[in-house]
Amino acid sequence: IFTRAGQFMVYLLFRAMECVLGWLPLTLCARVGRLAGGVAYYLMGGARSLALANLEIAFGREHDLPWRKKTARAHFQSLGQNLLCGLKLPLMSESDVAARVTVEGMEHARAVADAGRPLLYAVCHLSCWELLTQAPSLFVSGPNPGSIYQPLANPFLDAHVKRRRQKLGYTLFDRSEGFAGP
């Protein structure tokens, strides 16, 4: 029972945070997210050490420690910014989201769709990966748009996030079920 009650409390806290984000302009969400990411860089020693170790492996010969620290800090800031902006997106109208996005190369996707062939978007998981489900008018989706999702462990949050992702007509495929579901 406590676990379920705890999950519901987390859900309520998330909804309260959404309420606050709903009132803030996207640019302020981005600034607050960058600030929070910068603070996290200093508070999350284990994650900071891992980021610096990875940068050492990737760039140790080309860049010195001050550069790697600056890059790691910028990465944390970017993650914080993307997190808050990603939480803000579902609270915005599709037209407000679309007004802030530039899509390049859609002529290739349109050619595939016009030829009647199925189309699969591969989205890099390094930025605002929720964009496809929040602004489908920017993308050629075909008659049955869908998206793969990772279910959340908290059933209250999972149901809420699924509703947000489905609000514009997407069918969601649980990645653990493969492409046969739902």
BELWOTA-V888286 format. One line per field, one symbol per residue. phi: phi as a letter, one per 30 degrees, with the letter a starting at -180 (. if undefined). psi: psi as a letter, one per 40 degrees, with the letter a starting at -180 (. if undefined). Layout:
phi->???
psi->???
//
This chain:
phi->.dddddddddeddddddddddddddeddedddddddddddeddcedddddddddddddbedcbddeddddddddddddddddddddddeddcdedddddccccciddddddddddicdbbcccddcbdddeedcbdddbdcidbdbbdbcddddddddddddddddecjdcccdddcidddd
psi->dddddddddddddddddddddddiiddddddddddddddddddgddddddddddddddedddiidddddddddddddddddddddddddeeiidddddeehhhieeddddddddeeiihhhhhhfebgeeddeegdeeiheadgiiiiihiidhdddddddddddedfeihhhhdeeaedi.
//
